[in-house]
Each structure stands twice: as C-alpha cells, then as structure tokens.
C-alpha cells in the first residue's frame, strides 16, 4: 500500500482568467462539507508561487509571465522528484493553472531518467501551443509543447522577444532532459477544443485522442483498458486531470469551460480504472476556479473524484 503525498501549487499566472489559485482551498472546503479528513490524513507540501506578478505589467506578450512560471515549475520539479523517489509514496499534485504541470512531468523524469514516461492528459484542450503559435500568450496552453520540445514552427504566427525564447528553452530543458515524453507516449482524453495550429501539429505527430463519444460507446471499463494498452510500452505513467474535461452543465467553475464533456461520474470512474495499473506513478488535478462557480460545485465534484482516486491508490497500488 502506498502513502499519498500532496503537493500544492497555488499558482495562476499561466491562466487568462483570475481565480485558479483559490481552487485548492475550494477543494479543502469541499472536503469539510463532506466531513472528510482527507487533507488532515495526507501530508502536504506547498510550493512557493509568483502570483504577485499579476499586479505587474506583462513583459512577454507571447508567453505571459514566463519567468515566473519557470521559477514555480523549477521548484515543483524538485519536490515531485523527491516524492517519486521516496519508497511507497504516491504524489497527488494539486495545481492552480495547468502551466505548472511542466514541473510535474520534469520531476518525474528527473526521478526516473531511464524510464519511458507516458502521460494521460484528461482535458478539453490540447495545451500544445508554443510562444510561436499561441493566440493568447497564456502559458497554461503550452505545457504539452514544452514536454515534447515542440515549437511547431511550421505554423508560426508570432515573433517572441529574445527573453521569451530564452525562458522557453529553459522550460523545455528543465531537469536537463528534453524531450520529457514522446508523441507516441501521450494520449489525450476528452479533448474537443483546439486552434488550427494545434490541430496541425497533433496530426503531424499522430497523437491519439480518446474522445468522450468513444468512452460512452465502449464504456468506462473498456476505455480505461484501451488507454492503458495504448501506453503499454511505457514503464511509468502520469495522469493529468483538468476539470474542464467535464461538461459545463455540471459546473462552470473553471477558466475555459467547454461543452460536450464528461460527467463527474464518468471522469471519476475512468480515473479509478486507470489507477488499477501499477505503472501509474502520479496524479494531477488542476484548473478549479471557484470565482466562476456557484456554491463551490466544481470543487465538490473534483473532490469526489479525488477521494475516489485516493481510495483506489491506497487500496490497489
């Protein structure tokens, strides 16, 4: 049985909408409402963040606050490395915005440099923009590109500043390893909202998407097995769960809600099925924004999924 270690990253500087830094506290409130001792029972560490940059002028138009993102993910990577290396420990990383996942994946590779890492990206969005292709400059739309060491220059529309390029190269090289993952070792789940630049690079790299329709047609059990089988050549696997993979009819408590998503039950059962695999080494939960929500509904849904996942981790892995 493994012990869960919580790593909290209350950073929202990579998002375009304010409020994701409050998502972790919203989860804790949800736990109290459910009468759960989850956050008392599991040890937690907090990563220092750079949210003060939200009050300063934006310097890097095509990768907003990239220097701050680098500072955060560098610190996060070291804590994730320690957690993955620790015996009988399973890290659950709670993020504000999704840009911090660059640090999560870097930390896993730093702990396991010789192992082939797979990533299950449960998200409405591909997050595979680079500073050269982004329409918004928001860093939470770039973590996959950083992990893949992919600039997508064929679809370049921007001319980033020299400082932006320097920090982008540092992000891609975080931990002294790049790329962190191969396109064949990445699978999207529930992705359904892309820009044309993303569609082009995903097609070029032949990255697999497992859409909501396929999960419903085959059922959660079979879908989980097929996703794991797709990553069968990987030695270890990380799950990144962005709550916007769920349908906004459940809750709009996330920065980029997108229709036709998963239900809370589908998402929870799917993640629990994935966690039967002993290859899963970490889980990430991100993009809860209670400022956009009513009655903390998104955090409550996310906490139910988190609790179900935690029960599976301590019981099976």
C-alpha positions in Angstrom: 0.0 0.0 0.0 1.3 3.5 -0.9 1.1 6.6 1.2 -0.3 9.7 -0.6 1.8 12.9 -0.6 0.0 16.1 -1.6 1.9 18.8 -3.3 0.0 22.1 -3.6 0.8 24.8 -6.2 -1.5 27.8 -5.9 -0.2 29.4 -9.0 -2.5 31.1 -11.6 0.0 33.2 -13.5 -0.3 30.9 -16.5 -4.1 31.4 -16.9 -6.0 34.0 -18.7 -8.8 34.2 -16.1 -8.1 35.0 -12.4 -9.1 32.7 -9.6 -7.5 29.3 -10.2 -5.1 30.0 -7.3 -8.1 29.6 -5.0 -9.0 26.1 -6.3 -7.0 24.2 -3.7 -8.7 26.0 -0.8 -12.1 25.3 -2.5 -11.2 21.6 -2.5 -10.5 21.8 1.2 -13.8 23.5 1.8 -15.5 20.7 -0.2 -13.7 18.1 1.9 -15.0 19.8 5.1 -18.6 19.9 3.6 -18.3 16.1 3.0 -16.9 15.5 6.5 -13.7 14.1 5.1 -10.3 14.1 6.8 -8.5 13.7 3.5 -6.4 16.9 3.9 -5.6 16.1 7.6 -4.8 12.4 6.8 -2.4 13.1 4.0 0.9 15.1 4.3 1.1 18.2 2.2 3.8 20.5 1.0 3.2 23.9 -0.6 5.3 25.2 -3.5 6.1 29.0 -3.3 4.4 30.8 -6.2 4.7 34.1 -8.1 1.2 35.4 -8.1 2.5 38.9 -7.3 3.3 39.1 -11.0 -0.4 39.5 -11.7 -0.1 43.1 -10.4 2.8 44.0 -12.6 2.9 44.9 -16.4 3.1 42.0 -18.8 6.6 41.8 -20.3 6.4 38.8 -22.6 3.4 39.1 -24.9 3.6 35.6 -26.4 4.3 33.8 -23.1 2.9 35.9 -20.3 4.8 35.8 -17.0 7.1 33.1 -18.4 9.9 34.0 -15.9 7.5 33.4 -13.0 6.2 30.2 -14.5 9.8 28.9 -14.8 10.5 29.8 -11.1 7.4 27.9 -10.0 7.9 24.8 -12.1 11.6 24.6 -11.2 10.7 24.4 -7.5 7.9 22.0 -8.2 10.0 19.6 -10.2 12.4 19.1 -7.3 9.6 18.3 -4.9 8.0 15.9 -7.4 11.3 14.2 -7.9 11.7 13.6 -4.1 8.1 12.2 -3.9 8.5 9.8 -6.8 11.9 8.6 -5.5 10.5 8.1 -1.9 9.6 4.5 -1.2 5.9 3.6 -1.0 4.8 7.2 -1.9 2.3 8.4 -4.5 2.3 12.1 -5.2 -1.0 13.9 -5.9 -0.2 17.3 -7.3 -2.9 20.0 -6.9 -2.4 22.9 -9.3 -4.0 26.3 -9.8 -3.4 26.5 -13.6 -2.2 23.9 -15.9 1.1 25.5 -16.8 2.6 24.1 -13.6 2.3 20.6 -15.0 5.6 21.3 -16.8 7.3 20.9 -13.4 5.3 17.8 -12.5 6.5 15.9 -15.6 10.0 17.2 -15.3 10.2 16.0 -11.7 9.0 12.5 -12.7 11.7 12.3 -15.4 14.3 13.6 -13.0 13.4 10.8 -10.7 13.3 8.2 -13.4 15.6 9.4 -16.3 16.0 5.9 -17.8 12.3 5.0 -17.8 9.9 5.7 -20.6 7.2 8.0 -19.4 3.6 8.1 -20.6 1.1 10.9 -20.0 -2.7 10.6 -19.9 -3.9 14.2 -20.5 -7.6 14.4 -19.5 -8.5 17.8 -20.7 -10.9 19.6 -23.1 -7.8 21.3 -24.6 -4.6 20.1 -26.3 -2.3 22.6 -24.5 0.3 22.2 -27.3 0.8 25.8 -28.3 4.3 27.4 -28.1 5.2 31.1 -27.9 5.5 30.9 -31.7 1.8 29.8 -32.2 -0.2 31.0 -29.2 -3.2 33.3 -29.9 -3.4 34.3 -26.3 0.1 34.2 -24.7 -1.3 32.2 -21.8 1.2 29.7 -20.5 -1.5 27.1 -19.4 -1.9 26.5 -23.1 1.7 25.4 -23.6 2.7 22.6 -21.2 2.5 19.7 -23.7 4.6 21.6 -26.2 7.2 22.1 -23.5 7.2 18.4 -22.6 7.5 17.4 -26.2 10.2 20.0 -27.0 7.9 21.1 -29.8 7.9 24.7 -31.2 5.6 24.0 -34.1 7.5 26.4 -36.4 5.6 25.2 -39.4 2.5 27.1 -38.0 4.4 30.0 -36.6 2.4 33.3 -36.3 4.3 35.1 -33.6 7.8 36.6 -33.2 8.6 36.2 -29.5 11.0 38.5 -27.7 14.5 37.2 -27.0 13.8 36.9 -23.3 10.7 34.8 -24.0 12.8 32.5 -26.2 15.4 32.1 -23.6 12.9 31.1 -20.9 11.0 28.9 -23.3 14.2 26.9 -24.0 14.9 26.7 -20.2 11.4 25.3 -19.7 11.8 22.7 -22.3 15.2 21.7 -20.8 14.0 21.7 -17.2 15.8 19.0 -15.3 18.4 18.6 -18.0 16.2 16.3 -20.1 14.3 17.0 -23.3 12.0 15.9 -24.6 10.3 14.7 -21.5 7.9 12.5 -23.4 7.4 11.2 -26.9 4.3 11.9 -29.0 3.6 8.2 -29.1 3.6 8.2 -25.3 0.9 10.8 -24.9 -2.8 10.3 -25.1 -5.5 12.9 -24.9 -8.8 12.1 -23.2 -11.9 14.2 -23.8 -10.1 16.8 -25.9 -12.5 18.8 -28.0 -11.5 22.4 -28.3 -8.4 23.2 -30.5 -7.0 26.0 -32.6 -5.8 25.3 -36.1 -2.1 25.4 -35.1 -2.8 22.6 -32.6 -4.8 20.5 -35.0 -1.9 20.7 -37.4 0.8 19.6 -35.0 -1.3 16.8 -33.5 -2.0 15.4 -36.9 1.7 15.6 -37.9 2.8 13.9 -34.7 -0.1 11.4 -34.8 -1.1 12.0 -31.2 -4.0 9.9 -30.1 -7.2 11.4 -28.7 -9.8 9.3 -26.9 -13.0 11.4 -27.2 -16.0 11.5 -24.9 -18.1 9.7 -27.6 -15.7 6.8 -27.6 -15.7 6.5 -23.8 -19.5 6.4 -23.8 -19.7 4.0 -26.8 -17.3 1.5 -25.2 -17.9 2.1 -21.5 -15.5 3.4 -18.8 -14.0 -0.1 -18.1 -13.1 -0.9 -21.7 -12.0 2.7 -22.3 -9.6 2.6 -19.4 -8.1 -0.7 -20.6 -7.6 0.6 -24.1 -5.9 3.8 -22.9 -3.5 1.8 -20.7 -2.9 -0.6 -23.6 -2.0 2.3 -25.9 0.8 3.2 -23.4 1.8 -0.4 -22.9 5.4 0.3 -24.0 5.8 2.9 -21.3 7.4 2.0 -18.0 5.6 4.6 -15.9 2.5 6.8 -16.5 1.3 10.1 -15.2 -2.3 11.2 -15.2 -3.1 14.9 -15.5 -6.8 15.8 -14.8 -8.1 19.2 -15.9 -11.6 19.7 -14.5 -12.6 21.4 -17.8 -12.7 17.9 -19.3 -16.2 17.8 -17.6 -19.3 19.3 -19.1 -20.2 22.8 -18.1 -23.7 21.7 -17.3 -22.1 20.2 -14.1 -20.4 23.4 -13.2 -18.7 26.4 -14.8 -16.1 26.7 -12.1 -13.1 26.6 -14.4 -11.5 29.2 -16.6 -12.2 27.6 -20.0 -15.5 25.5 -19.8 -16.2 23.5 -23.0 -19.5 21.8 -23.8 -19.9 18.1 -24.6 -17.7 16.9 -21.8 -17.6 14.1 -19.3 -19.9 13.8 -16.4 -18.4 13.8 -12.9 -19.2 10.1 -12.6 -17.6 9.2 -15.9 -14.5 11.1 -15.0 -14.2 9.6 -11.5 -14.8 6.0 -12.7 -12.4 6.4 -15.6 -9.6 7.7 -13.4 -10.2 5.0 -10.8 -10.0 2.4 -13.6 -6.7 3.8 -14.7 -5.3 3.6 -11.2 -5.6 -0.2 -11.2 -2.4 -0.1 -13.2 0.8 -0.3 -11.2 2.5 1.8 -13.9 0.7 4.9 -12.7 3.1 6.9 -10.5 1.3 10.3 -10.0 -2.0 12.1 -10.4 -2.5 15.8 -11.0 -5.7 17.9 -10.5 -6.0 21.4 -12.0 -7.9 24.5 -13.1 -10.6 24.6 -10.4 -11.8 28.3 -10.3 -14.3 29.0 -7.5 -14.7 32.6 -8.5 -16.6 31.4 -11.6 -18.6 28.9 -9.7 -21.8 28.7 -7.7 -22.0 27.0 -4.3 -18.5 25.6 -4.8 -19.9 22.9 -7.1 -16.9 22.3 -9.3 -14.6 21.8 -6.2 -17.2 19.4 -4.7 -17.3 17.4 -7.9 -13.5 17.4 -8.2 -13.1 16.4 -4.6 -15.4 13.4 -5.0 -13.2 12.3 -8.0 -10.1 12.9 -5.9 -11.4 10.9 -2.9 -12.4 8.0 -5.2 -8.9 8.1 -6.8 -7.2 8.2 -3.4 -9.2 5.2 -2.2 -8.0 3.3 -5.2 -4.4 4.4 -4.8 -4.2 3.2 -1.1 -6.1 0.0 -1.8 -4.5 -1.3 -5.0 -1.2 0.3 -5.9 
